[in-house]
Amino acid sequence: MVEKFGLGMAIIFVSGIFNGSFALPLKYTKTWKWENTWLVFSVVGIVLLPWFMAFRFVPHLAEVYRAVPPRVFFWDILFGLFWGTAQMTYGLSLVAVGLAIAVAVVSGLACLSGSLVPLLVLDRSAFLHARGIFLLCSIPVLLSGLTIYAAAGRLREREQQPEGAAQPAQVKKFKTGLALCIFTGAFGSAFNLGFAFSGDIIRRSMEAGAQPATAGYAVWPVVLGAGFLPNLAYCVYLLVRNRTFTVFTRSGWLREALLGAAIAVIWISGLFLYGWGATLIGEYGTSVGFTLFIAMSVVSATVLGILTGEWQSTSPRSKRLLAAGVAAILLSVVVLNLGGLFRG
């Protein structure tokens, strides 16, 4: 169990890096608007790739689904709809407040719901065991790091404000983006809840011949398929309202489409790796593993935010706050992984 715990946590460590960096190509779009890029991402990453991977790696997929109780699909679809709405608002918050701040606020709220709810519903006694205790200890450390991180971000926004710019408009944009982040964080962990409550699908997949590393692939088409609907509806709404359907045919469309597809590939890679790691960890996978997933998402987003200039022209104080926030986040990762020293 210790070896599987360590391997599972290592895989989730990498998955968090993918998740924190998946939106990077969005920074390099030139002619397409947000809705054009997000629609390509949604079709490729939320629909096509999950179904392709499920059919490719889960034998007798149709029989697996027929053997699963309908109540499992009900919860998966419900959580998928919640997640899909949050995924849509996440894309908007990235534009409003930047990659680093969006990831920090969303991740903090998602950590609370995504890591604690599965254990509260499935096995409350886990909080009395070593790994559950270390999970509880790591969460306030992570949240304190995210709080410091958010303070650094607010200071950065003030310092990077151009002289003579319309301050009220900028403040309104930031507040709107922050509200989107809060909403996204409240529902953004719903995909993890869908995975956590899909044990029947995973068991049926392994009974049908799927490997533990790929058995979870049967879950994602259901959860993500439901989540595709809000994304599709909002993208179409924006395409009509902004009259941006014709943007798809402008010069350079192939480059823009490839950027949207790259977002999808990076994101779904992180999600599949997370599912693999959570399955290897076992009963604590969707709780302990999800906290690590969130922490590494923030750290990788921070590094990319620095490399792409999000923290240019900021004061030493901002950078010290940023460093302190990241240090607390990394400390939470260390505390969390100490649970791997124990079997229960």
Long-range contacts (C-beta under 8 A, 24 or more apart in sequence): 1-282, 1-343, 2-340, 2-341, 2-343, 4-280, 4-281, 4-282, 5-280, 5-281, 5-282, 5-284, 5-339, 5-340, 6-340, 7-277, 7-280, 8-276, 8-277, 8-278, 8-279, 8-280, 8-281, 8-282, 8-285, 8-289, 9-277, 9-281, 9-288, 9-289, 9-292, 9-337, 9-340, 10-277, 11-273, 11-274, 11-276, 11-277, 11-280, 12-273, 12-274, 12-277, 12-278, 12-281, 12-289, 12-292, 12-293, 12-296, 13-292, 13-296, 14-273, 15-269, 15-270, 15-271, 15-272, 15-273, 15-274, 15-277, 15-293, 15-296, 16-270, 16-274, 16-292, 16-293, 16-294, 16-295, 16-296, 16-297, 16-299, 16-300, 17-270, 17-296, 17-297, 17-299, 17-300, 18-266, 18-267, 18-269, 18-270, 18-273, 18-300, 19-267, 19-270, 19-271, 19-274, 19-293, 19-296, 19-297, 19-300, 20-103, 20-296, 20-297, 20-298, 20-299, 20-300, 20-301, 20-302, 20-304, 21-266, 21-300, 21-301, 21-304, 22-263, 22-266, 22-267, 22-270, 23-91, 23-94, 23-99, 23-263, 24-99, 24-266, 24-304, 24-308, 25-259, 25-260, 25-262, 25-263, 25-266, 26-91, 26-94, 26-259, 26-263, 27-99, 27-308, 28-259, 29-256, 29-259, 30-252, 30-255, 30-256, 31-247, 31-250, 31-251, 31-252, 31-253, 31-256, 32-247, 32-248, 32-253, 32-256, 32-259, 32-260, 33-238, 33-242, 33-244, 33-247, 34-91, 34-92, 34-95, 34-238, 35-234, 35-235, 35-238, 35-239, 35-242, 35-244, 36-239, 36-244, 36-247, 36-248, 36-256, 36-260, 37-256, 37-259, 37-260, 37-263, 38-88, 38-91, 38-231, 38-235, 38-260, 39-231, 39-232, 39-235, 39-236, 39-239, 39-260, 40-257, 40-260, 40-261, 40-264, 41-260, 41-261, 41-263, 41-264, 41-267, 42-228, 42-231, 42-232, 42-235, 42-264, 43-228, 44-260, 44-261, 44-264, 44-265, 45-263, 45-264, 45-265, 45-267, 45-268, 46-84, 46-87, 46-224, 46-225, 46-227, 46-228, 46-231, 46-264, 47-224, 47-225, 47-228, 49-264, 49-265, 49-268, 50-217, 50-220, 50-221, 50-224, 50-225, 50-268, 51-221, 51-225, 53-214, 53-217, 53-220, 53-268, 53-272, 54-217, 54-218, 54-220, 54-221, 57-210, 57-211, 57-214, 57-217, 58-205, 58-208, 58-210, 58-214, 58-215, 58-217, 58-218, 59-208, 59-209, 59-210, 60-208, 60-209, 61-208, 61-218, 63-208, 64-201, 64-204, 64-205, 64-208, 64-218, 65-201, 65-218, 67-204, 68-200, 68-201, 68-204, 69-200, 72-197, 72-198, 72-200, 72-201, 73-222, 75-194, 75-197, 76-194, 76-197, 76-198, 76-201, 76-219, 76-222, 76-223, 76-226, 77-222, 77-223, 77-226, 78-226, 79-190, 79-191, 79-193, 79-194, 79-197, 79-223, 79-226, 80-190, 80-191, 80-194, 80-222, 80-223, 80-224, 80-225, 80-226, 80-227, 81-226, 81-227, 81-229, 81-230, 82-187, 82-190, 83-187, 83-188, 83-189, 83-190, 83-191, 83-194, 83-223, 83-224, 83-227, 84-224, 84-226, 84-227, 84-228, 84-229, 84-230, 84-231, 85-187, 85-227, 85-230, 86-183, 86-184, 86-185, 86-186, 86-187, 86-188, 86-190, 87-184, 87-188, 87-227, 87-230, 87-231, 88-230, 88-231, 88-234, 89-180, 89-183, 89-184, 90-180, 90-181, 90-184, 90-188, 92-177, 92-180, 93-177, 93-180, 93-181, 93-184, 95-177, 96-173, 96-174, 96-176, 96-177, 96-178, 96-180, 97-153, 97-157, 97-174, 97-177, 97-178, 97-181, 98-153, 98-305, 98-310, 99-301, 99-304, 99-305, 99-308, 99-310, 100-149, 100-153, 100-301, 100-302, 100-305, 100-310, 100-311, 101-150, 101-153, 101-157, 101-177, 101-178, 101-181, 102-177, 102-181, 102-184, 103-297, 103-298, 103-301, 103-302, 104-146, 104-149, 104-150, 104-153, 104-298, 104-301, 104-325, 105-146, 105-150, 105-178, 105-181, 105-182, 105-185, 106-181, 106-184, 106-185, 106-188, 107-146, 107-185, 107-294, 107-295, 107-297, 107-298, 108-142, 108-143, 108-146, 108-147, 108-150, 108-185, 109-182, 109-184, 109-185, 109-186, 109-188, 110-184, 110-185, 110-188, 110-189, 110-192, 110-294, 111-139, 111-142, 111-143, 111-189, 111-290, 111-291, 111-294, 111-295, 112-139, 112-143, 113-186, 113-189, 113-193, 114-188, 114-189, 114-192, 114-193, 114-286, 114-290, 114-294, 115-139, 115-189, 115-286, 115-287, 115-288, 115-290, 115-291, 115-294, 116-287, 117-189, 117-193, 117-196, 118-192, 118-193, 118-196, 118-197, 118-286, 118-287, 118-290, 119-284, 119-287, 121-197, 122-196, 122-197, 122-283, 123-283, 126-283, 126-284, 126-287, 129-342, 129-344, 130-339, 130-341, 130-342, 130-343, 130-344, 131-284, 131-288, 131-339, 131-340, 131-342, 131-344, 132-284, 132-287, 133-339, 134-288, 134-335, 134-336, 134-338, 134-339, 134-342, 135-284, 135-287, 135-288, 135-291, 135-336, 135-339, 137-335, 138-291, 138-332, 138-333, 138-335, 138-336, 139-291, 139-332, 141-328, 141-331, 141-332, 141-335, 142-291, 142-294, 142-295, 142-328, 142-329, 142-332, 144-328, 145-298, 145-324, 145-325, 145-326, 145-327, 145-328, 145-329, 145-331, 145-332, 146-298, 146-325, 146-329, 147-325, 148-321, 148-324, 148-325, 148-328, 149-298, 149-302, 149-321, 149-322, 149-325, 149-326, 149-329, 150-325, 151-321, 151-325, 152-318, 152-319, 152-321, 152-322, 152-325, 155-314, 155-315, 155-317, 155-318, 155-321, 156-310, 156-311, 156-314, 156-318, 159-313, 159-314, 159-315, 159-318, 160-312, 160-313, 160-314, 189-290, 191-223, 191-224, 191-227, 191-271, 192-286, 192-290, 194-219, 194-222, 194-223, 195-219, 195-223, 195-275, 195-278, 195-286, 196-286, 198-222, 198-223, 202-279, 212-276, 212-279, 212-280, 213-276, 213-279, 213-280, 214-276, 215-279, 216-272, 216-275, 216-276, 216-278, 216-279, 217-272, 217-275, 219-275, 220-271, 220-272, 220-275, 284-339, 288-336, 288-339, 291-332, 291-336, 292-333, 292-336, 292-337, 295-329, 295-330, 295-332, 295-333, 295-336, 296-333, 298-326, 298-329, 299-326, 299-329, 299-330, 302-326
